[in-house]
Amino acid sequence: MTPIQFSREETTEIVSRLKAYFRDELDQDLDGLPAQMLLDFIAREIGPMFYNRALYDAQTVVADRAEQIGDAILGLEKPGR
């Protein structure tokens, strides 16, 4: 599986949010490098779990829609002899 990678802008935003979370919720200062390392860990070790969950959720939505389309098509049937 290809590792999860973020753009420079996304990385900057995520690191900023991690630092703010640690400051506001944990009363801890998290410098840039440790925040980047934490992001790398999350992306590598936990990210795939979120990614897979999103795939399963998307698959469920598509299957539900396909079933609805199938039902709609059956509703178009004309009575035969």
Helices and strands as residue ranges (DSSP letters): H 8-26, H 32-41, I 42-46, H 47-75
